[in-house]
Amino acid sequence: MTQYLPLFLKGMAVTCAATVLAGSVSLAIGTLLGIASCNRLTHPALFIPIKIFTFIAKGIPAYVQILIAYFIVPSILNIDIPAFFAACSALAFCSAGYTTEIIRSGINAVPNGQWDACITLGYPVAATIKRIIAPQALRVITPALFGELEQLVKSSSLLATIGVTELTRTGMNIISRELNPIPVYLAIAAAYLLFSALLTLIALYMEKRLSHGRN
């Protein structure tokens, strides 16, 4: 395992890169659609398409979405998409469905009186969301958002199915050379536990900070 440590670190870096890229896109899409579909701002012209999007994104397994993004989409568009970006796009699409629902539920959890007070005071909608609604919603959705991010880290192992040399694929390559799977699989499991532990600590820190701000 010491001999293959550089390969493992490289695989972990690819896993981190995939998680950050897919997570950032998912958060951006989910925030936009979550705000647009909340009870106080939703419109039938937007609500129905957003519901269809979340239904598709959550209903199709991430593995199937990766296969579609890597094999079907390039053939339809007649373009070449690198495996890494195809897989990250699929993971972002899948995760965005869950993130949209998390953001929407968090905003809906804020009492209507907060909206009414801002309207009475003449606050613009953008300022209302940024300064009043979003900070309160963030306290509610922080655990769920980090839970989705943790799930995204684990889902990144699916990149191995299309040849991306992230952590899991790196371990599979080492096993094919050394024919000794036990220490390799244990190392992979330990690496994912490390990722999970780091995210848990960050989530606890964020919850503490937000709780302190409320107090």
WOQUI-V805457 format. One record per pair of residues at least 6 apart in sequence whose ideal C-beta (glycine too) atoms are under 8 Angstrom apart, sorted by sequence separation. I is the first residue (numbers start at 1). J is the second residue. D is the distance in Angstrom with one decimal. If there is no record, write none. Layout:
<<I;J;D> <I;J;D>>
This chain:
<<35;41;6.4> <36;42;6.9> <74;80;6.1> <160;166;6.3> <163;169;7.1> <175;181;4.8> <178;184;7.5> <1;8;7.8> <74;81;4.9> <159;166;4.8> <60;68;7.9> <73;81;6.8> <81;89;7.9> <123;131;7.8> <160;168;4.4> <165;173;7.0> <37;46;6.7> <118;127;7.8> <119;128;7.8> <123;132;7.3> <157;166;7.0> <159;168;7.8> <160;169;3.7> <175;184;5.1> <36;46;5.2> <37;47;5.6> <118;128;4.1> <156;166;5.9> <157;167;7.0> <159;169;7.0> <174;184;5.3> <175;185;7.9> <70;81;7.0> <156;167;7.8> <157;168;4.2> <69;81;7.3> <74;86;7.4> <160;172;6.4> <37;50;4.6> <70;83;6.0> <73;86;7.3> <115;128;6.9> <171;184;4.7> <36;50;6.4> <37;51;7.5> <118;132;5.6> <171;185;6.7> <70;86;4.2> <171;187;6.9> <33;50;5.1> <69;86;4.3> <70;87;6.7> <171;188;4.6> <69;87;6.8> <114;132;5.7> <115;133;7.2> <114;133;6.5> <33;53;6.9> <66;86;7.2> <69;89;5.4> <70;90;7.7> <168;188;6.1> <33;54;7.7> <66;87;5.0> <69;90;4.0> <167;188;6.1> <68;90;7.0> <107;129;8.0> <114;136;6.9> <110;133;5.3> <66;90;4.4> <69;93;7.8> <167;191;5.7> <65;90;4.0> <66;91;7.3> <167;192;7.4> <65;91;7.7> <107;133;6.0> <110;136;4.8> <107;134;8.0> <109;136;8.0> <110;137;5.7> <62;90;6.7> <65;93;6.2> <109;137;6.6> <62;91;6.2> <65;94;5.3> <107;137;4.9> <106;137;3.8> <109;140;5.0> <62;94;4.6> <106;138;7.2> <60;94;7.3> <103;137;7.4> <106;140;4.6> <105;140;7.9> <106;141;3.6> <157;192;7.8> <57;93;5.7> <58;94;7.5> <105;141;7.2> <57;94;5.6> <57;95;7.9> <103;141;6.6> <106;144;7.8> <154;192;6.5> <57;96;5.9> <58;97;4.2> <102;141;5.2> <153;192;7.0> <57;97;2.7> <58;98;6.2> <56;97;7.4> <57;98;7.6> <55;97;7.8> <102;144;4.7> <153;195;4.9> <53;96;7.9> <54;97;4.4> <57;100;7.9> <58;101;7.8> <102;145;6.0> <153;196;7.2> <53;97;6.8> <150;195;7.7> <54;100;5.3> <99;145;7.2> <102;148;6.5> <150;196;5.7> <153;199;7.1> <53;100;7.4> <54;101;6.0> <99;148;6.0> <150;199;5.0> <50;100;6.8> <98;148;5.3> <149;199;6.1> <150;200;7.7> <95;148;6.2> <146;199;5.7> <146;200;7.6> <95;151;7.7> <146;202;7.0> <95;152;5.4> <146;203;3.8> <95;155;7.8> <143;203;6.3> <146;206;7.5> <91;152;6.4> <94;155;7.5> <142;203;6.6> <25;88;7.6> <29;92;7.3> <33;96;7.4> <37;100;6.9> <25;89;7.6> <91;155;5.8> <142;206;5.3> <143;207;6.8> <26;91;7.7> <30;95;7.6> <34;99;7.1> <91;156;6.8> <142;207;5.6> <18;84;7.0> <22;88;4.7> <26;92;4.7> <30;96;5.0> <34;100;4.8> <38;104;5.3> <21;88;4.8> <22;89;7.8> <25;92;3.8> <29;96;4.1> <33;100;4.3> <34;101;7.4> <37;104;5.1> <40;107;7.8> <91;158;7.7> <30;98;7.6> <31;99;7.5> <34;102;7.1> <35;103;6.7> <39;107;8.0> <139;207;7.9> <142;210;6.3> <18;87;6.9> <22;91;4.0> <23;92;7.7> <26;95;3.8> <30;99;2.7> <34;103;2.6> <35;104;7.9> <38;107;4.2> <39;108;5.2> <14;84;7.6> <18;88;5.4> <22;92;4.2> <26;96;4.5> <29;99;7.2> <30;100;4.5> <33;103;7.6> <34;104;4.2> <38;108;5.6> <21;92;7.4> <25;96;7.2> <29;100;7.2> <33;104;7.8> <87;158;7.1> <139;210;4.7> <23;95;7.0> <27;99;6.1> <30;102;6.9> <31;103;5.5> <34;106;7.6> <35;107;6.6> <40;112;7.3> <87;159;4.5> <138;210;6.3> <139;211;7.1> <18;91;7.0> <22;95;6.3> <26;99;5.1> <30;103;5.3> <34;107;6.6> <40;115;5.3> <84;159;7.2> <87;162;6.1> <135;210;8.0> <139;214;6.3> <83;159;7.5> <86;162;7.2> <87;164;5.9> <135;213;7.6> <83;162;4.8> <83;163;5.6> <84;164;5.3> <83;164;5.1> <41;125;7.3> <66;158;5.6> <70;162;4.9> <62;155;5.0> <66;159;7.4> <35;129;6.4> <67;161;7.7> <63;158;5.3> <66;161;6.8> <67;162;7.5> <62;158;5.9> <66;162;6.3> <63;161;6.8> <27;145;7.8> <26;148;7.7> <23;149;5.6> <26;152;7.3> <23;152;5.5> <19;149;7.3> <22;152;6.0> <19;152;5.5> <19;153;5.1> <22;156;7.5> <19;156;5.5> <15;153;7.0> <18;156;4.7> <15;156;5.1> <18;159;6.1> <15;157;7.8> <14;159;7.8> <18;164;7.6> <18;166;6.2> <14;164;6.8> <14;165;6.3> <15;166;4.5> <14;166;4.3> <15;167;4.5> <14;167;7.2> <11;165;6.2> <10;165;7.5> <11;166;5.5> <12;167;5.3> <11;167;4.1> <11;168;7.7> <11;169;6.9> <8;167;7.2> <11;170;3.2> <10;170;7.0> <11;171;7.3> <8;170;6.1> <7;170;5.4> <8;171;7.6> <7;173;7.7> <7;174;6.7> <4;174;5.2> <8;187;6.5> <12;191;5.9> <15;195;7.5> <1;183;5.6> <1;184;7.6> <8;191;7.1> <1;187;5.9>>
